[in-house]
Amino acid sequence: MPSFDLTGHQMVALSRPSLTALRTALIRDAGPAAAAYLQEAGYAGGETLFASFRHWLGTRGLPEPEDLGLEEFEQHASAYFRDAGWGSLRVGSLRDAVATLDSADWGEADPDAGLDHPGCHLSTGMFADFFGRIADAQIAVLEVECRSMGDPRCRFLLGNHAVMSSVYEQMGSGTGYEEAVENV
């Protein structure tokens, strides 16, 4: 297993049970506001995470993140997140309207949680900042499938705020996410 210099990357290790306990306590005590608190924390760490990814690439003699082609970026980002303990990622798109991130082993998810709604809130904030830096634009992220709900994977949708707001509103009215994306 490759080593990951957390100190050199300005990061700390946190066990999955600790992250799960934090999310559970926030949901219990703060209700729906818990999602916003975790998203804010994830977003706040995005800049450091992106700098860590840049450094990780550099130590391997690889190009800057912005200079990677899509396949190379997917391969290296997945390896980076896996090495950092988050899990693997598969980058794709849905209806050419939004990007997708899929993971069957995402570290924030807790398959035993039995949540009614997706629960990887820290990750949605983190991805918004991280992938916004790649896109050089503000990105909104919405988790639409989650292993914490019993789904076989976590799936995140990424897009501009207008598109993602439309998807979110349609889903709030009972439309499935794939149809909502098709309607934008």
N, C-alpha and C positions, 0 to 999 in steps of 0.2 A: 504494500500500500504506500503510495507516495506521501511524503511528509509535506505539511503545509505550515509555513512559518507565520503563525497568527500574530505574534508581536510585530514582526516586520511588516505585516499588512495592516496594522492598526486595528486588529480584530481580537475578539475573545471567544473562547469555546463556551458553548452553553449546551447542556444535555437536552435531548429531545423531551425527556420527562419534565424538565424544568420549564421548557417552552410551553408544553401542554398544560402544566399546572398554572402558569401565568395566564394563558388564554382562558382557561376554565374559570379562574378567580375573577378575571376582568368581566367575562360574560355574566357570571353570577352576580357580581356587585355593581357593574355599570350598565348591564343590559345592552341594548343596541349601540350605545356609545362606545362600547369596548372595541368594536370594529374600527371606528375612527381613531381611537388611541393607538391601536396596533398599526394601522396604516401610516399614521403620522410617524411613529417610531421607525417603521421600515423605510419610509421615504427619507428620513433624516440620515439613515445609514447608507443610502444609495451612492452618494458621492465617494465615500470611503471604499465601498464595495467595488465601484467602477475603477478607482485608482488601484485597488488590489488586483483586479482582473488585468489591468494594463501591465502592472508589474509582473504578474504571473506569466503573461505572454512573453514579456521581455526576457525573463530568466530562461525561457525555452527557445530564445532566438526567433520568436515569431513576430509578425508585423503588429502595428498598432491596431486596436479594435476596429477603428474606422476604415482600415485598409484591407480587412478580411472580406472575402467573398461570402455569400450567404451560407454555403455548405461548410466552409472553413469556420465561419463564425459559430454556426450551430455545433460543430464538432468540438471546438475549443471552449465555448461557453458551457456546454454540457460537462466536459471534463473538469473545468474550473469549479462549477457548482458541486459536482460530485466530490472533488478533492476537498472542498470547503465544508463538506458534510451535509449539504442541502439535498442532494439527490441528482438524478439525471434529468435532462430537459430535451425535448424534441421541439424544434421551431417549425412552424408551418403557417398556413393561412387558411382563411375560411371565406369563400366567395370573393376572394381578392379585395375584401373590404376591411378585414381585421387580421392581425397576426395572431397566431395561437402558440401557446407554450403548453406542452403536455408532459406529465411526469407520472409514472406508475409507482414511484418510490419517494415522492417529495417529503422532505424531512419535517416540515411544519405540520403536515397532516397526521391525524391520529385515527386509524381505521376503527378503533374501539370507542370513539367519542359519541357516535350516534347523533350527530348534529342534524338539525333541520335545514340549515343553510350552509353554504361553503364557509370554511373557517380559517383559511390561510391568509388572514388579514395583513400580517406583517409582510408576507411575500408580495401582496398586491402593491403595497406602498414601495417596497424595495424595487420591484420590477418597474414601477412607474418612473422612478428616478433613473435606474440603471439603463433601461432601454430608451428612455427619453434622451440620454446622453448619446447613444448610438444614432438615434434618429435626428438629433439636434433640434428637437421640438418637444413640447409637452405632450405626454402620453397618458391616457387613462387606462386603467387595468381593472378587469372584472373577472372574478373567478366564477365559473359557471358549472363546473363539476368538481367534486372534492372527495378524496378518500375518507375524510372525516364524516361524510354523509353516507358512506358505503359504496361510493362510485369506485370503479377499478382504477381510475386515474384522477389527478388534479388537472383541470384545464383552465387556463387563463386566456382571456381575450385582451388584446392590446390594440388601441386605435386612438384617433384624435378625440378630443372631448365631445364634439358634436355627434360623431358616430356612436361613441360609447354611451352617451346620454340617451340617445334614441333607443339603443338596444336595451338599456336598463329600464327605461319607461315602458317599453313594449313587454318586457319580461314581467314587470310589475302588474301588467294587465292580463297576465296569463299566457303570453306567447312564449313558445320555446326559443332558446337563444339562437338556434340555427335559422329559424324562420325570421326572427327579429333582425339578424344580420342580413338576410336576404332582402328585407324590406327597406334597408337604408340606402 
